[in-house]
Structure formats: structure tokens, C-alpha cells
Amino acid sequence: MIYSMTGFAAVTQELELGSLSLELRSVNSRYLETHFRLDESFRALEPALREGIGAALSRGKVECRLNFAARSASQAPLRLNTALAEQLAQLSRSAQVLLPDGQPLGVADLLRWPGVIEGESIGMEGLHEACLPLLRRGLDELSATRSREGEKLKTFLLQRVGQMDTLVTGVLPHIPRLIAAYQEKLAARLKEVMGAGDDDRIRQEIALFAQKIDVDEELSRLQTHLTEMRRILEKGGAAGKRLDFLMQELNREANTLGSKSAASEMSQTAMELKVLIEQMREQIQNIE
């Protein structure tokens, strides 16, 4: 499979005391970069989360969000912290002795005191244990979205490779005719300048120039690089860096082809090849 570096995943785990949710977003990057948006209660899990992401992905800028939404107080069972309530009541009676004119602590005041009313406590150890399986689910979903996007990129690239191959194979049979036509034109110009008496010198100049404008080697290398691109795309895996290198090689051959062009047909072919190469280069930046 070919994988894109662009993807998104959102997974949720319902727990007894609330909902644990994880989001993963990834975009293209030269290396693997991980950024975390975590509640402080999950900060100790960051190394394990980072290790899990690193084991599943090789490239991309990945943002991980992990949150826990506790069930509302109306849903969770409540109880009175009797020890704290008794302590507060005793303190209220002691204060009344010192300040007889003061208002005693009422029931409403007592119930509003922090910690007097308790909900069921959230066990952080159990909560942490649920995070890593949730991360694995999220990574599976992220991998699936990156795979679907990667298949689209693969199809796009193979189409461009086919178009380039058609251009190269289409121009190859015309190379001898184009060179011969240019040689005739060059010979006529040289005779005008040098005269008809120096045929050997004219032939030498024409032969030398024919070597300079011969693009058979460049076209052959272009075909070799296109074959390698097909092989890499069919093999799959982490192919982005290899494909990016091939783009540099293809661009170099297309530039040389354009600079050695001896006919408008060749110049047009070189230009169309460069357009296709640029289209592929932009998309390859998204491949893992």
C-alpha cells in the first residue's frame, strides 16, 4: 500500500464514570513529528503515546488530543463526607463560643463547602490503562484514512507516468528524422558562411553538432526512471523519499532534453514532461 501523510481519526471509549476521547490529525512533514494536546492528568502518558505513534508511523506531523469528559453530577451517585462535615460542625460550634453574635454555620453553607459532597472518584490508574488500547484503535483508523488517500495519490501518479511514457515513446521514432533535418539546415548555413570548398570541415562541424543534440541517452534514462517509479508504486510501503529523489532525476533529464532540443517538437515534449513532473512532485510531498 502507498500511504498519504494526511489523515484524521477520532475514537471514543465509554467508561463507567465518563467518556474518553482521542483525536489524531496528520499532515505532511519530512520526518515524524508528534505534538500532544493533553489534560494534565494524562501528561505522564506522553512517552507511551509517543512510542505507540512512532511504532505505527514513519513520517508526518501528527497531533494527538486526549480528553476525559466525566459524567455530570446529576448522573453520578453522591455521598456526604461525614468526617469533614463533623469537623466543620465542630469548628462552627467553637467559633460560636468565641463570637456569640456571629451566625452559625447552616446546612446550605455546610453542603457548599468544598469536599463535603463527594461523587464517585475517578481511578486514574484504570483511566490510563484505557488510553493505550484507545490509541491503537485511533492509529488503525488513521492508517485506514491515510491508505485510502494514498491509493488516490498512487492512481494519480501512475496516470502521469503513463502520460510521460507516451510522450517519450512517441518522440523516439522521430529523433533520426529531426536530427537529419537539422543537419541539412545547418549544412546549408555553413556553406553560405564557409563556402563550398571546405566540405570536410563542414562535415566535421555537422558531426560534432549532431552529437551535442542527440537526446537518445536522455530519453532512455527517462524511460528507466519511469519504470522504477512504477516498481516503487506497486511495491508500496514508505516510498515518499525514493519517489522524491526520482523526481529530481526526471527533472534533470527533462531539462537536458530541452537544452539539447533541435526542433520545436522536442522543445514541446520537454515542456510537457516538466509540467507532468511538477504535478507529480507536488503530490509526492504528501506520500509517507
Backbone as CSV, one residue per row, in Angstrom:
resi,resn,N_x,N_y,N_z,CA_x,CA_y,CA_z,C_x,C_y,C_z
1,MET,0.835,-1.197,0.000,0.000,0.000,0.000,0.871,1.249,0.000
2,ILE,0.412,2.274,-0.681,1.014,3.598,-0.620,0.195,4.419,0.380
3,TYR,0.891,5.082,1.302,0.197,5.830,2.344,0.441,7.327,2.187
4,SER,-0.646,8.077,2.293,-0.532,9.529,2.380,-0.153,9.904,3.805
5,MET,0.434,11.086,3.973,0.710,11.570,5.319,-0.454,12.394,5.871
6,THR,-1.494,12.570,5.085,-2.658,13.339,5.518,-3.751,12.393,5.990
7,GLY,-4.225,12.600,7.212,-5.273,11.726,7.725,-5.875,12.270,9.011
8,PHE,-7.002,11.668,9.406,-7.695,12.085,10.627,-8.384,10.872,11.238
9,ALA,-8.386,10.811,12.555,-9.087,9.736,13.257,-9.648,10.287,14.555
10,ALA,-10.842,9.846,14.916,-11.473,10.226,16.185,-12.142,8.985,16.754
11,VAL,-11.729,8.584,17.952,-12.300,7.395,18.588,-12.683,7.745,20.022
12,THR,-13.677,7.021,20.550,-14.200,7.280,21.886,-14.392,5.966,22.623
13,GLN,-14.116,5.992,23.901,-14.354,4.836,24.761,-15.243,5.268,25.919
14,GLU,-16.415,4.637,26.032,-17.322,4.944,27.132,-16.898,4.152,28.358
15,LEU,-16.635,4.864,29.448,-16.249,4.252,30.710,-17.373,4.442,31.729
16,GLU,-17.229,3.799,32.867,-18.284,3.863,33.884,-18.532,5.281,34.364
17,LEU,-17.468,6.079,34.445,-17.595,7.418,35.017,-17.522,8.535,33.992
18,GLY,-17.452,8.201,32.719,-17.386,9.252,31.712,-16.947,8.726,30.365
19,SER,-16.547,9.645,29.505,-16.195,9.318,28.126,-14.748,9.733,27.849
20,LEU,-13.946,8.792,27.348,-12.554,9.046,26.991,-12.476,9.175,25.470
21,SER,-11.958,10.293,24.986,-11.913,10.530,23.533,-10.496,10.869,23.089
22,LEU,-10.161,10.414,21.873,-8.828,10.644,21.308,-8.981,11.068,19.855
23,GLU,-8.232,12.091,19.458,-8.189,12.555,18.075,-6.752,12.538,17.575
24,LEU,-6.580,12.109,16.343,-5.281,12.125,15.685,-5.425,12.845,14.355
25,ARG,-4.570,13.829,14.127,-4.531,14.541,12.851,-3.101,14.476,12.333
26,SER,-2.947,14.233,11.042,-1.593,14.183,10.477,-1.552,14.917,9.142
27,VAL,-0.444,15.603,8.918,-0.171,16.286,7.648,1.254,15.942,7.245
28,ASN,1.643,16.403,6.048,2.958,16.013,5.540,4.088,16.708,6.287
29,SER,5.174,15.992,6.426,6.387,16.504,7.064,7.550,15.644,6.597
30,ARG,8.726,16.223,6.613,9.897,15.478,6.152,10.219,14.322,7.089
31,TYR,9.972,14.527,8.383,10.231,13.496,9.378,8.956,13.254,10.183
32,LEU,9.022,12.364,11.176,7.893,12.145,12.074,7.962,13.159,13.210
33,GLU,6.930,13.997,13.313,6.822,14.977,14.393,5.527,14.699,15.148
34,THR,5.611,14.621,16.464,4.415,14.376,17.265,4.205,15.536,18.232
35,HIS,2.966,16.014,18.273,2.583,17.102,19.179,1.350,16.646,19.958
36,PHE,1.337,16.942,21.257,0.271,16.453,22.123,-0.516,17.601,22.728
37,ARG,-1.825,17.418,22.769,-2.741,18.321,23.457,-3.457,17.476,24.512
38,LEU,-2.885,17.433,25.724,-3.364,16.527,26.763,-3.791,17.290,28.005
39,ASP,-4.807,16.751,28.688,-5.113,17.228,30.025,-3.925,16.891,30.932
40,GLU,-3.747,17.658,31.972,-2.610,17.426,32.872,-2.647,16.029,33.471
41,SER,-3.849,15.493,33.660,-3.958,14.156,34.250,-3.381,13.076,33.345
42,PHE,-3.232,13.394,32.045,-2.682,12.416,31.104,-1.228,12.716,30.721
43,ARG,-0.640,13.741,31.304,0.695,14.163,30.879,1.723,13.043,31.074
44,ALA,1.554,12.232,32.120,2.515,11.148,32.371,2.470,10.078,31.284
45,LEU,1.394,10.055,30.492,1.260,9.057,29.430,1.965,9.456,28.140
46,GLU,2.458,10.683,28.052,3.016,11.175,26.785,4.106,10.271,26.213
47,PRO,5.088,9.808,27.011,6.116,8.931,26.422,5.532,7.658,25.802
48,ALA,4.545,7.053,26.473,3.951,5.827,25.927,3.156,6.128,24.660
49,LEU,2.454,7.255,24.636,1.708,7.648,23.440,2.663,7.925,22.281
50,ARG,3.761,8.609,22.576,4.748,8.925,21.541,5.358,7.645,20.969
51,GLU,5.627,6.688,21.847,6.206,5.417,21.399,5.215,4.657,20.511
52,GLY,3.935,4.668,20.894,2.929,3.979,20.104,2.769,4.576,18.718
53,ILE,2.794,5.916,18.637,2.678,6.583,17.337,3.911,6.294,16.482
54,GLY,5.095,6.333,17.119,6.332,6.072,16.379,6.408,4.660,15.832
55,ALA,5.787,3.711,16.525,5.795,2.325,16.048,4.872,2.133,14.851
56,ALA,3.865,2.997,14.720,2.878,2.832,13.645,3.161,3.695,12.427
57,LEU,3.814,4.852,12.615,4.014,5.802,11.521,5.500,6.101,11.361
58,SER,5.911,6.385,10.140,7.319,6.705,9.890,7.546,8.175,9.536
59,ARG,6.536,8.832,8.953,6.676,10.246,8.593,5.349,10.953,8.807
60,GLY,5.433,12.274,8.956,4.228,13.082,9.094,4.252,13.890,10.371
61,LYS,3.546,15.002,10.344,3.372,15.834,11.534,2.046,15.433,12.156
62,VAL,2.102,14.832,13.343,0.927,14.229,13.968,0.567,15.001,15.237
63,GLU,-0.699,15.350,15.339,-1.217,15.994,16.554,-2.155,15.022,17.250
64,CYS,-1.929,14.827,18.544,-2.723,13.888,19.337,-3.454,14.660,20.438
65,ARG,-4.777,14.515,20.488,-5.591,15.123,21.547,-6.257,14.014,22.346
66,LEU,-6.162,14.105,23.677,-6.757,13.098,24.549,-7.500,13.807,25.674
67,ASN,-8.788,13.497,25.814,-9.612,14.168,26.825,-10.522,13.171,27.522
68,PHE,-10.860,13.503,28.766,-11.832,12.711,29.508,-12.959,13.631,29.958
69,ALA,-14.181,13.272,29.578,-15.360,14.039,29.984,-16.103,13.244,31.049
70,ALA,-16.007,13.706,32.298,-16.667,12.996,33.394,-18.177,13.140,33.285
71,ARG,-18.892,12.120,33.757,-20.335,12.176,33.756,-20.798,13.286,34.691
72,SER,-21.886,13.956,34.361,-22.367,15.083,35.164,-22.780,14.623,36.543
73,ALA,-22.786,15.570,37.493,-23.086,15.245,38.882,-24.475,14.650,39.038
74,SER,-25.444,15.051,38.176,-26.807,14.540,38.281,-26.886,13.056,37.954
75,GLN,-25.863,12.549,37.188,-25.870,11.144,36.818,-25.046,10.289,37.776
76,ALA,-24.038,10.896,38.375,-23.145,10.144,39.246,-23.708,10.112,40.667
77,PRO,-23.574,8.985,41.391,-24.060,8.907,42.779,-23.253,9.836,43.694
78,LEU,-23.955,10.518,44.626,-23.312,11.453,45.546,-23.384,10.906,46.963
79,ARG,-22.412,11.321,47.791,-22.434,10.941,49.199,-21.831,12.061,50.028
80,LEU,-22.165,12.041,51.317,-21.707,13.058,52.248,-20.404,12.615,52.888
81,ASN,-19.440,13.505,52.850,-18.178,13.250,53.549,-18.412,13.579,55.026
82,THR,-18.873,12.562,55.764,-19.304,12.798,57.148,-18.162,13.261,58.040
83,ALA,-16.973,12.758,57.804,-15.846,13.163,58.642,-15.569,14.652,58.497
84,LEU,-15.587,15.132,57.257,-15.352,16.558,57.025,-16.514,17.391,57.545
85,ALA,-17.742,16.888,57.351,-18.912,17.632,57.834,-18.893,17.769,59.352
86,GLU,-18.540,16.673,60.040,-18.464,16.735,61.515,-17.369,17.703,61.970
87,GLN,-16.269,17.698,61.264,-15.172,18.609,61.620,-15.599,20.063,61.447
88,LEU,-16.308,20.349,60.353,-16.779,21.707,60.115,-17.817,22.129,61.153
89,ALA,-18.697,21.181,61.531,-19.707,21.491,62.546,-19.050,21.794,63.887
90,GLN,-18.027,21.037,64.233,-17.308,21.285,65.480,-16.611,22.635,65.446
91,LEU,-16.015,22.969,64.311,-15.356,24.275,64.177,-16.379,25.401,64.295
92,SER,-17.592,25.170,63.746,-18.639,26.184,63.841,-19.050,26.413,65.292
93,ARG,-19.186,25.319,66.073,-19.562,25.459,67.478,-18.466,26.175,68.258
94,SER,-17.212,25.869,67.955,-16.101,26.529,68.655,-16.080,28.018,68.333
95,ALA,-16.365,28.360,67.065,-16.387,29.763,66.680,-17.527,30.507,67.372
96,GLN,-18.667,29.804,67.599,-19.798,30.423,68.270,-19.456,30.816,69.708
97,VAL,-18.603,30.000,70.356,-18.171,30.320,71.721,-17.355,31.614,71.722
98,LEU,-16.488,31.770,70.740,-15.650,32.972,70.667,-16.445,34.185,70.194
99,LEU,-17.399,33.924,69.271,-18.183,35.025,68.701,-19.668,34.703,68.844
100,PRO,-20.231,34.944,70.013,-21.640,34.576,70.249,-22.598,35.274,69.305
101,ASP,-22.245,36.463,68.850,-23.154,37.200,67.968,-23.056,36.775,66.506
102,GLY,-22.109,35.927,66.201,-21.948,35.507,64.807,-23.001,34.502,64.373
103,GLN,-23.220,34.413,63.068,-24.194,33.485,62.520,-23.609,32.069,62.502
104,PRO,-24.325,31.100,62.988,-23.818,29.728,62.956,-23.772,29.196,61.525
105,LEU,-22.981,28.174,61.328,-22.861,27.531,60.009,-24.128,26.762,59.712
106,GLY,-24.826,27.119,58.612,-26.073,26.443,58.267,-25.831,25.224,57.397
107,VAL,-26.910,24.480,57.185,-26.814,23.256,56.367,-26.401,23.592,54.928
108,ALA,-26.993,24.659,54.376,-26.658,25.045,52.999,-25.187,25.427,52.891
109,ASP,-24.709,26.153,53.940,-23.295,26.534,53.942,-22.412,25.295,54.009
110,LEU,-22.837,24.355,54.822,-22.058,23.134,55.009,-21.971,22.332,53.706
111,LEU,-23.113,22.204,53.015,-23.131,21.412,51.780,-22.347,22.061,50.644
112,ARG,-22.225,23.386,50.692,-21.456,24.089,49.653,-19.951,24.023,49.897
113,TRP,-19.570,23.569,51.065,-18.143,23.556,51.391,-17.417,22.530,50.496
114,PRO,-16.286,22.948,49.893,-15.567,22.022,49.001,-15.224,20.707,49.682
115,GLY,-15.601,19.613,49.044,-15.248,18.292,49.541,-16.278,17.651,50.424
116,VAL,-17.304,18.420,50.862,-18.321,17.828,51.731,-19.191,16.858,50.942
117,ILE,-19.588,17.248,49.716,-20.338,16.342,48.849,-19.352,15.701,47.875
118,GLU,-19.328,14.387,47.855,-18.385,13.651,47.016,-19.133,12.852,45.957
119,GLY,-18.559,12.844,44.742,-19.019,11.909,43.728,-18.114,10.695,43.764
120,GLU,-18.446,9.716,42.925,-17.592,8.525,42.863,-16.254,8.917,42.259
121,SER,-15.172,8.590,42.922,-13.846,9.031,42.487,-13.440,8.323,41.196
122,ILE,-12.726,9.049,40.366,-12.229,8.502,39.103,-10.871,7.858,39.352
123,GLY,-10.765,6.576,39.093,-9.486,5.885,39.282,-8.559,6.179,38.126
124,MET,-7.514,6.971,38.353,-6.620,7.385,37.266,-5.852,6.204,36.683
125,GLU,-5.565,5.218,37.524,-4.832,4.058,37.014,-5.659,3.326,35.955
126,GLY,-6.932,3.103,36.257,-7.800,2.455,35.279,-8.015,3.302,34.046
127,LEU,-8.084,4.628,34.259,-8.260,5.542,33.130,-7.056,5.491,32.203
128,HIS,-5.874,5.469,32.785,-4.646,5.387,31.981,-4.569,4.068,31.223
129,GLU,-5.026,2.995,31.855,-4.986,1.687,31.195,-5.867,1.661,29.942
130,ALA,-6.919,2.482,29.948,-7.819,2.508,28.791,-7.259,3.319,27.633
131,CYS,-6.240,4.137,27.890,-5.746,5.060,26.855,-4.985,4.353,25.741
132,LEU,-4.125,3.394,26.081,-3.294,2.770,25.056,-4.108,1.910,24.081
133,PRO,-5.082,1.115,24.549,-5.955,0.438,23.567,-6.716,1.429,22.700
134,LEU,-7.119,2.561,23.285,-7.810,3.586,22.504,-6.876,4.175,21.453
135,LEU,-5.600,4.368,21.816,-4.620,4.873,20.851,-4.450,3.900,19.689
136,ARG,-4.414,2.604,19.980,-4.262,1.617,18.914,-5.454,1.658,17.959
137,ARG,-6.641,1.828,18.510,-7.819,1.972,17.648,-7.709,3.229,16.781
138,GLY,-7.276,4.316,17.412,-7.129,5.566,16.667,-6.097,5.444,15.559
139,LEU,-4.981,4.772,15.837,-3.935,4.606,14.829,-4.418,3.714,13.685
140,ASP,-5.213,2.710,14.007,-5.779,1.856,12.943,-6.680,2.681,12.026
141,GLU,-7.504,3.537,12.628,-8.394,4.373,11.823,-7.601,5.392,11.013
142,LEU,-6.573,5.987,11.637,-5.735,6.945,10.924,-5.026,6.272,9.754
143,SER,-4.514,5.077,9.993,-3.830,4.336,8.926,-4.771,4.034,7.780
144,ALA,-6.034,3.731,8.098,-7.009,3.439,7.038,-7.280,4.676,6.187
145,THR,-7.410,5.845,6.832,-7.655,7.067,6.051,-6.426,7.432,5.230
146,ARG,-5.233,7.253,5.802,-4.013,7.549,5.047,-3.846,6.582,3.881
147,SER,-4.297,5.342,4.068,-4.216,4.352,2.989,-5.147,4.710,1.843
148,ARG,-6.385,5.117,2.179,-7.337,5.492,1.118,-6.826,6.691,0.328
149,GLU,-6.284,7.670,1.046,-5.728,8.837,0.368,-4.501,8.451,-0.456
150,GLY,-3.699,7.518,0.075,-2.512,7.060,-0.644,-2.845,6.363,-1.948
151,GLU,-3.934,5.590,-1.954,-4.344,4.915,-3.188,-4.751,5.925,-4.258
152,LYS,-5.385,7.007,-3.833,-5.734,8.058,-4.790,-4.469,8.690,-5.372
153,LEU,-3.480,8.942,-4.500,-2.218,9.516,-4.975,-1.504,8.558,-5.927
154,LYS,-1.540,7.272,-5.601,-0.912,6.266,-6.469,-1.546,6.278,-7.856
155,THR,-2.878,6.311,-7.907,-3.576,6.351,-9.193,-3.190,7.600,-9.979
156,PHE,-3.150,8.733,-9.282,-2.768,9.993,-9.925,-1.366,9.894,-10.522
157,LEU,-0.424,9.375,-9.756,0.969,9.302,-10.204,1.129,8.329,-11.370
158,LEU,0.461,7.190,-11.291,0.567,6.220,-12.389,-0.008,6.779,-13.683
159,GLN,-1.047,7.584,-13.584,-1.593,8.238,-14.778,-0.547,9.166,-15.393
160,ARG,0.126,9.967,-14.543,1.160,10.887,-15.058,2.348,10.122,-15.620
161,VAL,2.726,9.032,-14.982,3.816,8.202,-15.508,3.440,7.681,-16.891
162,GLY,2.194,7.247,-17.061,1.737,6.775,-18.364,1.783,7.867,-19.417
163,GLN,1.385,9.077,-19.036,1.426,10.197,-19.985,2.864,10.522,-20.390
164,MET,3.783,10.477,-19.419,5.190,10.743,-19.725,5.760,9.666,-20.639
165,ASP,5.402,8.419,-20.342,5.888,7.315,-21.168,5.399,7.452,-22.605
166,THR,4.149,7.884,-22.750,3.604,8.100,-24.097,4.362,9.195,-24.834
167,LEU,4.702,10.265,-24.131,5.460,11.352,-24.748,6.836,10.878,-25.206
168,VAL,7.513,10.113,-24.347,8.869,9.658,-24.669,8.851,8.674,-25.832
169,THR,7.972,7.666,-25.735,7.923,6.668,-26.816,7.400,7.275,-28.117
170,GLY,6.599,8.335,-28.001,6.085,8.990,-29.200,7.138,9.772,-29.952
171,VAL,8.110,10.344,-29.214,9.113,11.175,-29.865,10.324,10.356,-30.322
172,LEU,10.555,9.204,-29.735,11.743,8.403,-30.062,11.877,8.083,-31.551
173,PRO,10.823,7.612,-32.243,10.998,7.269,-33.667,11.328,8.476,-34.549
174,HIS,11.054,9.666,-34.077,11.262,10.861,-34.898,12.649,11.482,-34.704
175,ILE,13.423,10.967,-33.736,14.736,11.566,-33.447,15.649,11.566,-34.677
176,PRO,15.832,10.430,-35.382,16.726,10.460,-36.562,16.274,11.473,-37.608
177,ARG,14.960,11.538,-37.863,14.466,12.488,-38.866,14.706,13.926,-38.428
178,LEU,14.482,14.228,-37.147,14.677,15.591,-36.655,16.144,15.998,-36.730
179,ILE,17.019,15.052,-36.376,18.448,15.360,-36.435,18.907,15.551,-37.884
180,ALA,18.426,14.669,-38.773,18.809,14.783,-40.185,18.335,16.103,-40.773
181,ALA,17.104,16.499,-40.439,16.575,17.760,-40.959,17.392,18.932,-40.453
182,TYR,17.793,18.872,-39.167,18.595,19.970,-38.629,19.984,19.980,-39.247
183,GLN,20.538,18.795,-39.520,21.847,18.714,-40.167,21.812,19.366,-41.548
184,GLU,20.757,19.100,-42.290,20.638,19.710,-43.627,20.574,21.227,-43.528
185,LYS,19.795,21.697,-42.572,19.667,23.138,-42.397,21.004,23.744,-41.961
186,LEU,21.705,23.046,-41.057,22.996,23.544,-40.591,24.021,23.528,-41.725
187,ALA,24.007,22.470,-42.532,24.956,22.364,-43.648,24.757,23.511,-44.624
188,ALA,23.511,23.838,-44.913,23.239,24.942,-45.848,23.763,26.260,-45.295
189,ARG,23.617,26.482,-44.014,24.093,27.729,-43.424,25.614,27.797,-43.394
190,LEU,26.250,26.655,-43.083,27.710,26.632,-43.048,28.303,26.868,-44.441
191,LYS,27.668,26.314,-45.456,28.164,26.526,-46.818,28.060,27.989,-47.219
192,GLU,27.015,28.638,-46.759,26.869,30.065,-47.049,28.007,30.856,-46.417
193,VAL,28.387,30.435,-45.204,29.414,31.183,-44.466,30.818,30.783,-44.908
194,MET,31.039,29.465,-45.029,32.392,28.975,-45.263,32.692,28.723,-46.734
195,GLY,31.649,28.668,-47.559,31.872,28.374,-48.971,31.827,26.885,-49.228
196,ALA,31.740,26.496,-50.479,31.584,25.081,-50.837,32.899,24.338,-50.904
197,GLY,34.014,25.014,-50.725,35.311,24.361,-50.914,35.827,23.622,-49.721
198,ASP,35.195,23.730,-48.583,35.705,23.110,-47.361,34.687,22.105,-46.841
199,ASP,34.392,21.106,-47.685,33.365,20.120,-47.323,33.755,19.300,-46.108
200,ASP,35.049,18.949,-45.974,35.475,18.148,-44.816,35.219,18.890,-43.510
201,ARG,35.549,20.183,-43.485,35.322,20.976,-42.277,33.835,21.071,-41.962
202,ILE,33.037,21.215,-42.996,31.586,21.295,-42.798,31.053,19.984,-42.224
203,ARG,31.528,18.848,-42.768,31.085,17.546,-42.270,31.503,17.347,-40.806
204,GLN,32.706,17.788,-40.472,33.170,17.670,-39.090,32.293,18.487,-38.136
205,GLU,31.960,19.696,-38.544,31.121,20.562,-37.701,29.730,19.966,-37.528
206,ILE,29.208,19.418,-38.636,27.870,18.824,-38.567,27.872,17.595,-37.663
207,ALA,28.915,16.741,-37.803,29.003,15.542,-36.967,29.139,15.903,-35.494
208,LEU,29.954,16.915,-35.206,30.139,17.358,-33.826,28.837,17.879,-33.236
209,PHE,28.132,18.670,-34.008,26.885,19.244,-33.509,25.808,18.171,-33.366
210,ALA,25.845,17.157,-34.241,24.871,16.062,-34.160,25.002,15.315,-32.839
211,GLN,26.269,15.177,-32.375,26.489,14.537,-31.073,25.910,15.372,-29.939
212,LYS,26.031,16.673,-30.058,25.550,17.561,-28.999,24.030,17.564,-28.891
213,ILE,23.348,17.370,-30.003,21.886,17.432,-29.963,21.237,16.056,-29.904
214,ASP,22.051,14.994,-29.848,21.500,13.644,-29.753,20.927,13.436,-28.356
215,VAL,19.633,13.166,-28.268,18.949,13.042,-26.968,18.539,11.598,-26.697
216,ASP,19.061,10.658,-27.434,18.682,9.256,-27.252,19.006,8.791,-25.834
217,GLU,20.138,9.206,-25.294,20.534,8.792,-23.951,19.588,9.360,-22.889
218,GLU,19.207,10.620,-23.053,18.291,11.236,-22.090,16.933,10.552,-22.106
219,LEU,16.447,10.235,-23.304,15.154,9.564,-23.416,15.211,8.164,-22.810
220,SER,16.326,7.490,-22.984,16.497,6.156,-22.416,16.485,6.216,-20.884
221,ARG,17.173,7.224,-20.316,17.181,7.363,-18.856,15.797,7.736,-18.334
222,LEU,15.073,8.554,-19.081,13.705,8.887,-18.680,12.850,7.624,-18.582
223,GLN,12.964,6.741,-19.569,12.196,5.500,-19.545,12.597,4.623,-18.365
224,THR,13.890,4.601,-18.058,14.361,3.812,-16.909,13.782,4.339,-15.603
225,HIS,13.774,5.665,-15.439,13.228,6.268,-14.207,11.724,6.023,-14.107
226,LEU,11.023,6.065,-15.217,9.581,5.821,-15.198,9.281,4.371,-14.827
227,THR,10.081,3.450,-15.320,9.927,2.044,-14.941,10.153,1.861,-13.448
228,GLU,11.156,2.556,-12.906,11.438,2.470,-11.467,10.293,3.065,-10.642
229,MET,9.707,4.129,-11.148,8.561,4.714,-10.441,7.415,3.723,-10.347
230,ARG,7.126,3.051,-11.447,6.051,2.050,-11.422,6.362,0.947,-10.411
231,ARG,7.622,0.515,-10.380,8.013,-0.560,-9.459,7.818,-0.125,-8.006
232,ILE,8.231,1.101,-7.678,8.110,1.604,-6.303,6.638,1.738,-5.914
233,LEU,5.831,2.272,-6.811,4.413,2.467,-6.508,3.700,1.133,-6.324
234,GLU,4.070,0.124,-7.102,3.427,-1.183,-6.966,3.913,-1.903,-5.709
235,LYS,5.160,-1.697,-5.342,5.693,-2.344,-4.138,5.077,-1.750,-2.889
236,GLY,4.867,-0.427,-2.857,4.234,0.237,-1.716,5.194,0.457,-0.563
237,GLY,4.633,0.685,0.616,5.453,0.967,1.788,5.829,2.435,1.856
238,ALA,6.869,2.726,2.642,7.349,4.107,2.797,8.133,4.491,1.548
239,ALA,7.456,5.089,0.584,8.052,5.336,-0.737,8.304,6.804,-1.022
240,GLY,7.889,7.708,-0.141,7.937,9.136,-0.441,9.323,9.658,-0.767
241,LYS,10.316,9.290,0.034,11.670,9.815,-0.177,12.274,9.303,-1.485
242,ARG,12.025,8.026,-1.796,12.553,7.468,-3.056,11.888,8.123,-4.263
243,LEU,10.592,8.340,-4.160,9.881,8.990,-5.267,10.342,10.433,-5.443
244,ASP,10.599,11.110,-4.332,11.076,12.489,-4.410,12.443,12.550,-5.098
245,PHE,13.303,11.584,-4.811,14.602,11.518,-5.485,14.434,11.301,-6.989
246,LEU,13.505,10.420,-7.359,13.271,10.171,-8.780,12.746,11.414,-9.491
247,MET,11.975,12.247,-8.771,11.505,13.497,-9.372,12.687,14.393,-9.743
248,GLN,13.692,14.420,-8.887,14.886,15.219,-9.189,15.578,14.689,-10.438
249,GLU,15.682,13.363,-10.557,16.341,12.760,-11.717,15.538,12.994,-12.995
250,LEU,14.224,12.836,-12.913,13.379,13.076,-14.083,13.460,14.531,-14.534
251,ASN,13.461,15.434,-13.567,13.544,16.854,-13.897,14.879,17.192,-14.558
252,ARG,15.956,16.559,-14.082,17.273,16.797,-14.688,17.298,16.348,-16.144
253,GLU,16.738,15.171,-16.417,16.729,14.669,-17.799,15.836,15.531,-18.690
254,ALA,14.696,15.987,-18.163,13.804,16.840,-18.951,14.470,18.174,-19.272
255,ASN,15.212,18.720,-18.304,15.938,19.975,-18.553,16.992,19.791,-19.637
256,THR,17.734,18.683,-19.557,18.759,18.408,-20.570,18.124,18.209,-21.938
257,LEU,17.005,17.521,-21.955,16.287,17.310,-23.214,15.888,18.642,-23.837
258,GLY,15.406,19.564,-23.006,15.017,20.876,-23.520,16.199,21.684,-24.013
259,SER,17.329,21.608,-23.284,18.502,22.399,-23.680,19.155,21.871,-24.955
260,LYS,19.004,20.569,-25.246,19.607,19.974,-26.440,18.634,19.918,-27.617
261,SER,17.451,20.487,-27.408,16.419,20.389,-28.432,16.857,21.053,-29.732
262,ALA,16.642,20.325,-30.835,16.988,20.854,-32.157,15.756,21.077,-33.006
263,ALA,14.571,20.882,-32.415,13.336,21.056,-33.180,12.224,21.452,-32.218
264,SER,11.215,22.099,-32.755,10.104,22.553,-31.913,9.373,21.383,-31.272
265,GLU,9.293,20.225,-32.001,8.629,19.059,-31.427,9.319,18.606,-30.141
266,MET,10.659,18.644,-30.142,11.420,18.229,-28.973,11.246,19.218,-27.831
267,SER,11.235,20.501,-28.138,11.034,21.526,-27.109,9.666,21.377,-26.462
268,GLN,8.656,21.097,-27.277,7.295,20.919,-26.759,7.217,19.701,-25.852
269,THR,7.878,18.615,-26.272,7.893,17.404,-25.447,8.549,17.667,-24.110
270,ALA,9.700,18.357,-24.125,10.410,18.663,-22.877,9.538,19.507,-21.954
271,MET,8.818,20.462,-22.528,7.952,21.327,-21.717,6.810,20.529,-21.088
272,GLU,6.189,19.651,-21.862,5.082,18.849,-21.338,5.573,17.887,-20.259
273,LEU,6.771,17.356,-20.444,7.343,16.478,-19.421,7.559,17.235,-18.113
274,LYS,8.060,18.445,-18.193,8.316,19.224,-16.977,7.024,19.578,-16.252
275,VAL,5.959,19.846,-16.999,4.657,20.123,-16.374,4.183,18.897,-15.596
276,LEU,4.285,17.718,-16.208,3.861,16.490,-15.537,4.726,16.188,-14.319
277,ILE,6.020,16.433,-14.429,6.930,16.197,-13.306,6.580,17.106,-12.132
278,GLU,6.270,18.347,-12.412,5.913,19.286,-11.351,4.606,18.876,-10.678
279,GLN,3.647,18.395,-11.470,2.396,17.910,-10.897,2.651,16.731,-9.950
280,MET,3.518,15.831,-10.363,3.833,14.671,-9.526,4.607,15.089,-8.277
281,ARG,5.535,16.001,-8.433,6.350,16.434,-7.297,5.461,16.993,-6.171
282,GLU,4.458,17.785,-6.531,3.576,18.377,-5.520,2.841,17.283,-4.746
283,GLN,2.385,16.259,-5.437,1.625,15.204,-4.763,2.522,14.269,-3.958
284,ILE,3.737,14.057,-4.433,4.660,13.162,-3.724,5.032,13.732,-2.359
285,GLN,4.940,15.054,-2.177,5.238,15.634,-0.867,4.287,15.121,0.208
286,ASN,3.148,14.554,-0.207,2.162,14.032,0.756,2.301,12.542,1.007
287,ILE,3.249,11.886,0.338,3.389,10.424,0.479,4.376,10.091,1.589
288,GLU,3.978,9.139,2.421,4.835,8.739,3.558,6.133,8.112,3.062
